[in-house]
């Protein structure tokens, strides 16, 4: 039997960037899944406060050189890679000078949310899919961690749904506690439109508040995991109305086998379909 191929996409990961519970989950999960016999790829942004020398990042020239179009502007995508300490895994970092070469992650030194965070998210999500295409690697499952990955389910189920690499791919979106309290506004859907995506496809993302981004991702994902205990009540209410597999919050001691079983249920259903 072929190994199941799992793509983990995260906005943070230990030891490279630690901002929330996402970092620990994203560190432990791929190693555990690999030990269970799955083939794993990991992608995350190369934020400016990730120390390239300490973590031994180096550019993957054969994967770099893609241009990501946002509105009418082109932004070059650079791919870097590092070996995850203590494992047989590699982490691929998506980099761009305009979006990620900053001292801070999502807000400046005065805690002002970056005005171009929508563009940064669009660049990252589209860059992930174009990088996987460059791999020539067809994931059975994509698991998204963090609001910055929230457009991935939408893009996979619209713009990329007929791409042979992704046509059978299942998507899991993990819900976490809200990380920001502003909105990206009415122009978000205009910015997030890419080829083969219409503005109405992005209506589930509303005003693109943190909660709205989660709701939009939930709309398109095949299944959902509660990654945190403290989730916005609007999301909990919506979860009660959707007919999709949902995994409840798991303790630090229990989440690895629970996640693996949840994967198995989703992939097993795919085989039976």
Secondary structure in CASP SS format (residue, H / E / C, confidence):
PFRMAT SS
TARGET T0000
AUTHOR 0000-0000-0000
METHOD secondary structure of the structure
MODEL  1
X C 1.00
X C 1.00
X C 1.00
X C 1.00
X E 1.00
X E 1.00
X E 1.00
X E 1.00
X E 1.00
X E 1.00
X C 1.00
X C 1.00
X E 1.00
X C 1.00
X C 1.00
X C 1.00
X E 1.00
X C 1.00
X C 1.00
X C 1.00
X H 1.00
X H 1.00
X H 1.00
X H 1.00
X H 1.00
X H 1.00
X H 1.00
X H 1.00
X H 1.00
X H 1.00
X H 1.00
X H 1.00
X H 1.00
X H 1.00
X H 1.00
X C 1.00
X C 1.00
X C 1.00
X E 1.00
X E 1.00
X E 1.00
X E 1.00
X E 1.00
X E 1.00
X E 1.00
X C 1.00
X C 1.00
X C 1.00
X C 1.00
X C 1.00
X C 1.00
X H 1.00
X H 1.00
X H 1.00
X H 1.00
X C 1.00
X C 1.00
X E 1.00
X E 1.00
X C 1.00
X C 1.00
X C 1.00
X C 1.00
X C 1.00
X C 1.00
X E 1.00
X E 1.00
X E 1.00
X E 1.00
X E 1.00
X C 1.00
X C 1.00
X E 1.00
X E 1.00
X E 1.00
X E 1.00
X E 1.00
X E 1.00
X E 1.00
X E 1.00
X E 1.00
X E 1.00
X E 1.00
X C 1.00
X C 1.00
X C 1.00
X C 1.00
X C 1.00
X C 1.00
X E 1.00
X E 1.00
X E 1.00
X E 1.00
X E 1.00
X E 1.00
X C 1.00
X H 1.00
X H 1.00
X H 1.00
X H 1.00
X C 1.00
X C 1.00
X C 1.00
X C 1.00
X C 1.00
X C 1.00
X E 1.00
X C 1.00
X C 1.00
X C 1.00
X C 1.00
X C 1.00
X E 1.00
X C 1.00
X C 1.00
X C 1.00
X H 1.00
X H 1.00
X H 1.00
X H 1.00
X H 1.00
X H 1.00
X H 1.00
X H 1.00
X H 1.00
X H 1.00
X H 1.00
X H 1.00
X H 1.00
X H 1.00
X H 1.00
X H 1.00
X H 1.00
X H 1.00
X H 1.00
X C 1.00
X C 1.00
X C 1.00
X C 1.00
X C 1.00
X E 1.00
X E 1.00
X E 1.00
X E 1.00
X E 1.00
X C 1.00
X H 1.00
X H 1.00
X H 1.00
X C 1.00
X H 1.00
X H 1.00
X H 1.00
X H 1.00
X H 1.00
X H 1.00
X H 1.00
X C 1.00
X C 1.00
X C 1.00
X C 1.00
X C 1.00
X C 1.00
X C 1.00
X C 1.00
X C 1.00
X C 1.00
X C 1.00
X C 1.00
X E 1.00
X E 1.00
X E 1.00
X E 1.00
X E 1.00
X E 1.00
X C 1.00
X C 1.00
X C 1.00
X C 1.00
X C 1.00
X C 1.00
X C 1.00
X E 1.00
X C 1.00
X C 1.00
X C 1.00
X C 1.00
X H 1.00
X H 1.00
X H 1.00
X H 1.00
X H 1.00
X C 1.00
X C 1.00
X C 1.00
X C 1.00
X C 1.00
X C 1.00
X H 1.00
X H 1.00
X H 1.00
X H 1.00
X H 1.00
X H 1.00
X H 1.00
X C 1.00
X C 1.00
X C 1.00
X E 1.00
X H 1.00
X H 1.00
X H 1.00
X H 1.00
X H 1.00
X H 1.00
X H 1.00
X H 1.00
X H 1.00
X H 1.00
X H 1.00
X C 1.00
X C 1.00
X E 1.00
X E 1.00
X E 1.00
X E 1.00
X C 1.00
X C 1.00
X C 1.00
X C 1.00
X C 1.00
X C 1.00
X H 1.00
X H 1.00
X H 1.00
X H 1.00
X H 1.00
X H 1.00
X H 1.00
X C 1.00
X C 1.00
X C 1.00
X C 1.00
X C 1.00
X E 1.00
X E 1.00
X E 1.00
X C 1.00
X C 1.00
X C 1.00
X C 1.00
X C 1.00
X C 1.00
X C 1.00
X H 1.00
X H 1.00
X H 1.00
X H 1.00
X H 1.00
X H 1.00
X H 1.00
X H 1.00
X H 1.00
X H 1.00
X H 1.00
X H 1.00
X H 1.00
X H 1.00
X H 1.00
X H 1.00
X H 1.00
X H 1.00
X C 1.00
END
